Amino acid sequence: MNVTIKPYTINSHSLFCRFCACICFFLFTVPCVLAQEQDPEKPKILADITSDGKIELNRPVQVDNILKMQIANNALQKGIMGYRIRIFSQSGQSALQKMKETRALFIRNFPDIEPYNRFDSPNYQILVGDFRTKTEALRQCKIISKKFTGAFIVNEIIEIKE
């Protein structure tokens, strides 16, 4: 019994069927995507350009209320999210004295960087710097870790210096 295997060839009928399937797929999916409407409950902000070239925003009262709440919330915060470098964290009876010594050593080596003491029960910690970006913090951490091994970056609310 001889079995011959024919090589697979794409004939014009097979190619036409695939083409028709793709067209049908797009004909049924594209209108569904385009038919989605915006939520009617969602407030719309419209902008008009006045004759003197100024842009006038027409927005619902809810948007103004949300903006006022956000401004009030920002005023209550003491800073923004940023990064600091933790150079010390210990617990125990001698931790407070070691923290004071480490702080003094840090100030001698890096007088231009502000250190912050923190007691996060049961640990005494020293965090240094106010870095807005992780890149700034990484650059400074490389320098600090030469003197203070084990220094690492933490997310923290930082003070805004103007």
Backbone hydrogen bonds, N-H to C=O, Kabsch-Sander energy under -0.5 kcal/mol:
donor,donor_aa,acceptor,acceptor_aa,energy
4,T,2,N,-0.5
6,K,4,T,-0.6
11,N,9,T,-0.8
15,L,11,N,-2.1
16,F,12,S,-2.2
17,C,13,H,-2.0
18,R,14,S,-2.0
19,F,15,L,-2.2
20,C,16,F,-2.4
21,A,17,C,-2.1
22,C,18,R,-2.2
23,I,19,F,-2.2
24,C,20,C,-2.5
25,F,21,A,-2.3
26,F,22,C,-2.3
27,L,23,I,-2.5
28,F,24,C,-1.8
29,T,25,F,-2.0
30,V,26,F,-1.9
32,C,28,F,-0.5
33,V,29,T,-1.9
34,L,30,V,-2.5
35,A,31,P,-1.8
36,Q,33,V,-0.9
42,K,39,D,-1.1
46,L,44,K,-0.6
46,L,58,N,-2.5
48,D,56,E,-2.6
50,T,48,D,-0.6
50,T,54,K,-3.1
53,G,50,T,-1.7
56,E,48,D,-3.5
56,E,54,K,-0.5
57,L,55,I,-0.5
58,N,46,L,-3.5
59,R,57,L,-0.7
63,V,60,P,-0.7
64,D,60,P,-1.1
65,N,61,V,-2.3
66,I,62,Q,-2.4
67,L,63,V,-2.3
68,K,64,D,-2.3
69,M,65,N,-2.2
70,Q,66,I,-2.3
71,I,67,L,-2.4
72,A,68,K,-2.2
73,N,69,M,-2.3
74,N,70,Q,-2.5
75,A,71,I,-1.8
76,L,72,A,-1.2
77,Q,73,N,-1.2
80,I,158,I,-1.7
82,G,156,E,-2.9
83,Y,131,F,-2.8
84,R,154,V,-2.2
85,I,128,V,-2.5
86,R,84,R,-0.5
86,R,152,F,-3.1
87,I,85,I,-0.6
87,I,126,I,-2.3
88,F,126,I,-1.2
90,Q,124,Y,-2.1
95,A,92,G,-0.7
98,K,94,S,-2.3
99,M,95,A,-2.4
100,K,96,L,-2.0
101,E,97,Q,-2.1
102,T,98,K,-2.6
103,R,99,M,-2.5
104,A,100,K,-2.1
105,L,101,E,-2.2
106,F,102,T,-2.5
107,I,103,R,-2.6
108,R,104,A,-1.9
109,N,105,L,-1.9
110,F,106,F,-3.2
113,I,110,F,-1.4
116,Y,127,L,-3.3
118,R,125,Q,-2.4
120,D,118,R,-0.6
120,D,123,N,-2.7
121,S,119,F,-0.7
123,N,120,D,-2.8
124,Y,90,Q,-3.5
125,Q,118,R,-3.4
126,I,88,F,-2.1
127,L,116,Y,-2.7
128,V,85,I,-2.6
129,G,114,E,-2.5
131,F,83,Y,-2.6
132,R,130,D,-0.5
137,A,133,T,-1.8
138,L,134,K,-2.8
139,R,135,T,-2.3
140,Q,136,E,-2.1
141,C,137,A,-2.6
142,K,138,L,-1.9
143,I,139,R,-1.0
144,I,140,Q,-2.7
145,S,141,C,-2.7
146,K,143,I,-1.0
147,K,143,I,-0.5
147,K,144,I,-1.3
148,F,144,I,-2.9
149,T,147,K,-0.6
151,A,148,F,-1.3
152,F,86,R,-1.6
154,V,84,R,-3.0
156,E,82,G,-2.0
158,I,80,I,-3.4
158,I,156,E,-0.6
161,K,159,E,-0.7
